[in-house]
């Protein structure tokens, strides 16, 4: 089996396991955006009800941002664990 195939299988298994845990423990996340104006002035937007709602808001915010502004997604789960990440460049290309 090729490494790429194994990696795809592992990613799929991880997603299935994550979905199982969410269902079993009814983990609900809160969805936020972290906007950084001029790479120095942070602000938090949200919470949003769903990931899709947050992503739609991210696209609207990105349209008005300057080139040196940043925009990151942030999730907070029921255990108050914060996870922050960057949107991929292609995420905003369709707009």
LINDA-V602450 format. One record per backbone hydrogen bond with DSSP energy under -1.0 kcal/mol. CO is the residue of the C=O (numbers start at 1). NH is the residue of the N-H. E is the energy in kcal/mol with one decimal. If there is no record, write none. Layout:
<<CO | NH | E> <CO | NH | E>>
This chain:
<<2 | 6 | -2.3> <3 | 7 | -2.5> <4 | 8 | -2.1> <5 | 9 | -2.2> <6 | 10 | -2.5> <7 | 11 | -2.5> <8 | 12 | -2.3> <9 | 13 | -2.6> <10 | 14 | -2.4> <11 | 15 | -2.3> <12 | 16 | -2.4> <13 | 17 | -2.6> <14 | 18 | -2.8> <15 | 19 | -2.5> <16 | 20 | -2.2> <17 | 21 | -2.6> <18 | 22 | -2.4> <19 | 23 | -2.0> <20 | 24 | -2.8> <21 | 25 | -2.9> <30 | 76 | -2.2> <31 | 48 | -2.9> <32 | 74 | -2.1> <33 | 45 | -2.8> <34 | 72 | -2.3> <35 | 43 | -2.4> <36 | 70 | -3.1> <37 | 40 | -2.0> <37 | 41 | -2.4> <41 | 37 | -2.7> <43 | 35 | -2.8> <45 | 33 | -2.4> <48 | 31 | -1.3> <50 | 54 | -1.9> <51 | 55 | -2.5> <52 | 56 | -2.3> <53 | 57 | -2.0> <54 | 58 | -2.3> <55 | 59 | -1.8> <56 | 60 | -1.7> <57 | 61 | -2.7> <58 | 62 | -2.7> <59 | 63 | -1.4> <66 | 69 | -1.5> <70 | 36 | -2.8> <72 | 34 | -3.0> <73 | 85 | -2.3> <74 | 32 | -3.0> <75 | 83 | -2.6> <76 | 30 | -2.6> <77 | 80 | -2.3> <81 | 77 | -1.7> <83 | 75 | -2.9> <85 | 73 | -2.0> <88 | 91 | -1.5> <89 | 92 | -1.0> <92 | 95 | -1.3>>
